[in-house]
Amino acid sequence: MPDTAAATLSVVALFLHADVVVKGVLLLLLAASVWSWAVIIDKLWRLAGARRSAQAHETRVAAAHSAPELMAPSGRLDGSDPAGTVLSAGWTERNDTAWAAPESLGERRERIERAMRLALNAELRRLEARLPFLATLGSAAPFIGLFGTVWGIMRSFAGIAAANNTSLAVVAPGIAEALFATAMGLAAAIPAVVAYNKITVDLGRFAGRMNGLIGRTGGILARIPAER
């Protein structure tokens, strides 16, 4: 008897016996959950790389006292990573031969740092891509699941009225199928909310570290005239 009950309440059985509207809600939530996990894994992987990039450049910039010391061992400022891309923008701006107007040290530093801040904003936008989907899913998924639950319960009560039978054996399967939609909505929403909060905090920390790097690097690059 317990085995029969367990089979009846299995996830597959609940889905197969659900109403077509509830099935649509469950499939929508499943697809959204799979996509959210793909976004979460991609963002965590990219942010881990960004943190490693910032840490490596922090070490180099902290020990540098001249523009050549900012270069990677390859002899150039590495732009193949997020932090390197930002610092490369400052290096390129420093060596911009099209800038012919005389300028003070402060003006040169501001020009270099402005180029790096623009590059940082571009990197942050790239890292933030698809992040709003997690916020939307976290807020909307419980209500989508609740819609499936309400619809399923309505169908269950309609079936009870048609059968003129209010026993638990008649009510329980329909209620279980309806509540499964709410459970699916929560299963999709909770990881999305947790991941969104963590990724947002990590992005803020990365931006803070990069702003410190920009200030240090801008000061070093501004002290040496552009290479002509």
C-alpha positions as CSV (number, residue, x, y, z in Angstrom):
1,M,0.0,0.0,0.0
2,P,2.8,2.5,0.8
3,D,4.4,1.7,-2.5
4,T,1.2,2.5,-4.4
5,A,0.9,5.8,-2.6
6,A,4.5,6.8,-3.3
7,A,4.0,5.9,-7.0
8,T,0.8,8.0,-7.1
9,L,2.6,11.0,-5.6
10,S,5.7,10.8,-7.7
11,V,6.7,13.8,-9.7
12,V,6.1,12.1,-13.0
13,A,2.7,10.9,-12.0
14,L,1.7,14.3,-10.6
15,F,2.7,15.9,-13.9
16,L,1.0,13.3,-16.1
17,H,-2.3,13.5,-14.2
18,A,-2.3,17.3,-14.0
19,D,-4.6,19.5,-16.1
20,V,-3.3,20.9,-19.4
21,V,-3.0,24.4,-18.0
22,V,-1.1,23.2,-14.9
23,K,1.1,21.1,-17.3
24,G,1.9,24.3,-19.2
25,V,2.7,26.2,-16.0
26,L,5.0,23.3,-14.9
27,L,6.8,23.2,-18.3
28,L,7.3,27.0,-18.3
29,L,8.8,26.9,-14.8
30,L,11.0,24.0,-15.7
31,A,12.3,25.8,-18.8
32,A,12.9,29.0,-16.8
33,S,14.7,27.1,-14.0
34,V,17.0,25.3,-16.5
35,W,17.8,28.7,-18.2
36,S,18.4,30.4,-14.8
37,W,20.9,27.7,-13.8
38,A,22.7,28.2,-17.1
39,V,22.9,31.9,-16.4
40,I,24.0,31.4,-12.7
41,I,26.8,29.0,-13.7
42,D,28.0,31.3,-16.5
43,K,28.0,34.4,-14.2
44,L,29.7,32.7,-11.4
45,W,32.4,31.4,-13.8
46,R,32.9,34.8,-15.3
47,L,33.0,36.6,-12.0
48,A,35.6,34.1,-10.7
49,G,37.7,34.9,-13.7
50,A,37.2,38.6,-13.1
51,R,38.3,38.3,-9.5
52,R,41.4,36.4,-10.5
53,S,42.2,39.0,-13.1
54,A,41.7,41.9,-10.7
55,Q,43.9,40.2,-8.1
56,A,46.7,39.6,-10.5
57,H,46.7,43.2,-11.7
58,E,46.5,44.5,-8.2
59,T,49.7,42.8,-7.3
60,R,51.5,44.2,-10.4
61,V,50.1,47.7,-10.0
62,A,51.0,47.8,-6.3
63,A,54.6,47.0,-7.1
64,A,54.9,49.3,-10.1
65,H,56.5,52.7,-9.9
66,S,56.7,53.4,-13.7
67,A,54.6,52.7,-16.8
68,P,56.8,49.9,-18.1
69,E,56.5,48.0,-14.8
70,L,52.7,47.8,-15.4
71,M,53.3,45.6,-18.4
72,A,52.9,41.8,-18.3
73,P,56.0,39.6,-18.7
74,S,55.1,39.4,-22.4
75,G,56.1,43.0,-22.7
76,R,52.7,44.6,-23.0
77,L,49.7,45.3,-20.8
78,D,47.6,42.1,-21.0
79,G,44.1,43.0,-22.3
80,S,42.8,39.4,-22.5
81,D,40.9,39.6,-19.2
82,P,38.4,42.1,-17.7
83,A,40.9,44.0,-15.5
84,G,43.5,43.9,-18.2
85,T,41.1,45.3,-20.7
86,V,40.3,48.2,-18.4
87,L,44.0,49.0,-17.8
88,S,44.8,48.6,-21.5
89,A,42.3,51.4,-22.2
90,G,44.4,53.7,-20.0
91,W,47.6,52.6,-21.6
92,T,46.2,53.2,-25.1
93,E,44.9,56.6,-24.0
94,R,48.3,57.5,-22.6
95,N,50.0,56.7,-25.9
96,D,47.3,58.4,-28.0
97,T,49.4,60.4,-30.5
98,A,46.3,62.2,-31.8
99,W,46.2,64.2,-28.5
100,A,48.3,67.2,-29.4
101,A,46.9,69.9,-27.0
102,P,49.1,70.8,-24.1
103,E,47.8,69.6,-20.8
104,S,48.8,69.5,-17.1
105,L,49.5,66.4,-15.1
106,G,46.1,66.5,-13.6
107,E,44.4,66.8,-17.0
108,R,46.4,64.0,-18.4
109,R,45.5,61.8,-15.4
110,E,41.8,62.6,-15.7
111,R,41.9,61.8,-19.4
112,I,43.5,58.4,-18.8
113,E,41.3,57.5,-15.9
114,R,38.2,58.6,-17.9
115,A,39.2,56.1,-20.6
116,M,39.6,53.3,-18.0
117,R,36.3,54.1,-16.3
118,L,34.5,53.9,-19.7
119,A,36.2,50.5,-20.3
120,L,35.1,49.4,-16.8
121,N,31.5,50.4,-17.5
122,A,31.6,48.3,-20.7
123,E,33.0,45.3,-18.8
124,L,30.4,45.7,-16.1
125,R,27.6,45.8,-18.7
126,R,29.0,42.6,-20.2
127,L,29.1,40.9,-16.8
128,E,25.6,42.1,-16.0
129,A,24.0,40.7,-19.2
130,R,21.1,38.4,-18.5
131,L,21.2,39.2,-14.8
132,P,17.8,40.9,-14.8
133,F,16.3,37.6,-15.9
134,L,17.2,36.2,-12.5
135,A,15.5,39.0,-10.7
136,T,12.4,38.7,-12.8
137,L,12.3,34.9,-12.3
138,G,12.8,35.3,-8.6
139,S,9.8,37.6,-8.2
140,A,7.5,36.1,-10.8
141,A,8.0,32.3,-10.5
142,P,6.1,32.0,-7.2
143,F,3.1,33.8,-8.7
144,I,3.2,31.7,-11.8
145,G,3.3,28.6,-9.7
146,L,0.4,30.0,-7.6
147,F,-1.6,30.5,-10.7
148,G,-1.2,26.8,-11.6
149,T,-2.2,25.9,-8.0
150,V,-5.3,28.0,-8.1
151,W,-6.3,26.6,-11.5
152,G,-5.7,23.0,-10.3
153,I,-7.7,23.5,-7.1
154,M,-10.6,25.0,-9.1
155,R,-10.6,22.0,-11.4
156,S,-10.5,19.7,-8.4
157,F,-13.5,21.3,-6.8
158,A,-15.3,21.1,-10.1
159,G,-14.6,17.4,-10.2
160,I,-15.8,17.0,-6.6
161,A,-19.1,18.7,-7.5
162,A,-19.5,16.6,-10.6
163,A,-18.9,13.3,-8.7
164,N,-20.9,14.5,-5.7
165,N,-18.2,12.9,-3.4
166,T,-16.1,14.8,-0.9
167,S,-14.0,12.0,0.4
168,L,-10.2,12.5,0.8
169,A,-9.5,9.9,-1.8
170,V,-11.3,12.1,-4.4
171,V,-9.9,15.4,-3.2
172,A,-6.2,14.5,-2.5
173,P,-4.8,13.7,-6.0
174,G,-6.1,16.9,-7.5
175,I,-4.9,19.0,-4.6
176,A,-1.5,17.4,-4.7
177,E,-1.2,18.1,-8.5
178,A,-2.1,21.7,-7.9
179,L,0.3,22.2,-5.0
180,F,3.1,20.7,-7.1
181,A,2.9,23.9,-9.3
182,T,3.6,26.1,-6.2
183,A,6.5,23.8,-5.2
184,M,7.9,24.1,-8.7
185,G,7.6,27.9,-8.6
186,L,9.5,28.1,-5.4
187,A,12.1,25.7,-6.7
188,A,12.7,28.0,-9.6
189,A,12.5,31.3,-7.6
190,I,14.7,30.5,-4.6
191,P,18.0,29.7,-6.5
192,A,17.4,32.7,-8.8
193,V,17.0,35.1,-5.8
194,V,20.0,33.8,-3.9
195,A,22.2,33.9,-7.0
196,Y,21.1,37.4,-8.0
197,N,22.0,38.8,-4.6
198,K,25.4,37.1,-4.6
199,I,26.2,38.1,-8.1
200,T,25.2,41.7,-7.5
201,V,27.4,41.9,-4.4
202,D,30.3,40.3,-6.3
203,L,29.9,42.8,-9.1
204,G,30.0,45.7,-6.6
205,R,33.1,44.3,-5.1
206,F,34.8,43.9,-8.5
207,A,33.8,47.5,-9.4
208,G,35.3,48.8,-6.2
209,R,38.6,46.9,-6.7
210,M,38.8,48.2,-10.3
211,N,38.2,51.8,-9.2
212,G,41.1,51.5,-6.8
213,L,43.2,50.0,-9.7
214,I,42.2,52.8,-12.0
215,G,43.3,55.5,-9.5
216,R,46.6,53.8,-8.9
217,T,47.3,53.1,-12.6
218,G,46.1,56.6,-13.7
219,G,48.6,58.2,-11.4
220,I,51.5,56.1,-12.7
221,L,50.6,56.5,-16.4
222,A,50.1,60.3,-16.1
223,R,53.6,60.9,-14.8
224,I,55.2,59.8,-18.0
225,P,54.5,61.6,-21.3
226,A,53.0,59.6,-24.2
227,E,55.3,57.6,-26.4
228,R,55.4,59.3,-29.8
